[in-house]
Amino acid sequence: MNDSLTTVALTGDAKELAKLVRQFAVRDGEKPWTVREVKDVADELTADVDRLTGELASADAELSDLLRNSGDGAGDDQADSGSSALEREQELTLVNNTRDLLAQTQHSLARIGNGTFGTCESCGKAIGKARLQAFPRATLCVECKQREERR
């Protein structure tokens, strides 16, 4: 996570945060971001990083246990073996999804810290406050996201 963001978001340095907030893009007809709104989003994202980090540690430990015990059970039949493989696959998927979500969350915090939060990474236009307040990890405006999903 961006050190300047950590300082700004967690210590409440309103002057520094206000300077960053002025850089955030908004759509036509939207009111500019306020320090309180950005601080709320940053606090939510920071809490998500903490939660996801804990979940990832737990999931990694579970996956390690499953992998360590995968060779055990010389008496396992094919159904047990298949069940164990499915369980390992599900746990691996969970770990990868959690890692992806953690990376997206950290990326959003970095965007707040460097003043690019609210700007579409594809077209450079404003993403929209309502979209970001509902889904603060969004990096694309609705139009670019729709275009990406059609591909």
Secondary structure as the mmCIF struct_conf table of DSSP 4:
data_model
#
loop_
_struct_conf.conf_type_id
_struct_conf.id
_struct_conf.beg_label_comp_id
_struct_conf.beg_label_asym_id
_struct_conf.beg_label_seq_id
_struct_conf.end_label_comp_id
_struct_conf.end_label_asym_id
_struct_conf.end_label_seq_id
HELX_RH_AL_P HELX_RH_AL_P1 ASP A 3 THR A 11
TURN_TY1_P TURN_TY1_P1 GLY A 12 GLY A 12
HELX_RH_AL_P HELX_RH_AL_P2 ALA A 14 VAL A 21
TURN_TY1_P TURN_TY1_P2 ARG A 22 GLN A 23
TURN_TY1_P TURN_TY1_P3 ASP A 28 GLY A 29
HELX_LH_PP_P HELX_LH_PP_P1 GLU A 30 TRP A 33
HELX_RH_AL_P HELX_RH_AL_P3 VAL A 35 ARG A 68
HELX_RH_3T_P HELX_RH_3T_P1 ASN A 69 GLY A 71
TURN_TY1_P TURN_TY1_P4 ALA A 74 GLY A 75
HELX_RH_AL_P HELX_RH_AL_P4 GLN A 78 ASN A 114
TURN_TY1_P TURN_TY1_P5 GLY A 115 GLY A 115
TURN_TY1_P TURN_TY1_P6 PHE A 117 GLY A 118
STRN STRN1 THR A 119 THR A 119
TURN_TY1_P TURN_TY1_P7 GLU A 121 CYS A 123
BEND BEND1 LYS A 125 LYS A 125
STRN STRN2 ALA A 126 ALA A 126
HELX_RH_AL_P HELX_RH_AL_P5 LYS A 129 ALA A 134
TURN_TY1_P TURN_TY1_P8 PRO A 136 ARG A 137
BEND BEND2 LEU A 140 LEU A 140
HELX_RH_AL_P HELX_RH_AL_P6 VAL A 142 ARG A 150
#
